[in-house]
Amino acid sequence: MEHTIDPDTSQGFTTPGQLPFVVQVVVAFLVVDALERAVELVSWIQAFRSSLGVPRTSTTPNFPVLGLWVAVNVLLVFLLVMRTRAGRLFTAGIFALHAFYLAHVLVVSDSIVWLYMSDWGRARLALTLFVDAGAVVYLLGSQAAEALDLS
């Protein structure tokens, strides 16, 4: 009996052990975001402990929220790597909630913050909203469903 591998069996998505490129980008984004928030959390804690070098800001850090975002990012990475339907949908939901939260802060609760942001801060915020929207569109699409809903 001859066993041949049909090159079209993966529909161009991935081999069984490999995540699609778009998912790899989302995972990389989540890992970098978690690391950045962890470093920010540690630096704020060290600054408050020493009472020296605490930067003057209009908004003080919210330690529980920073810690929660690190945990959420790690959870989302695990959910995407596990390739479950619930993980894909939960991740899309978190990205959507994040985009709505940012829009709410900029439009309703702290609309003046946009004026005080640097050009880099504004560009980074716009890029974050773009990544959020792109991740939601991809994760709710049929291509992501075929590639990620394995278990």
Buried (B, 14 or more C-beta within 10 A) or exposed (E): EEEEEEEEEBEEBBEEEEBBEBBEBBBEBBBEBBEEBBEBBEEBEEBEEEEEEEEEEEEEBEEEEBEEBBEBBBBBBEBBEEBBEEBBBBBBEBBBEBBEEBEEBBEEEEEEBEEEEEEEEEEEBEEBBEBBEBBBEBBBEEBBEBBBBEE
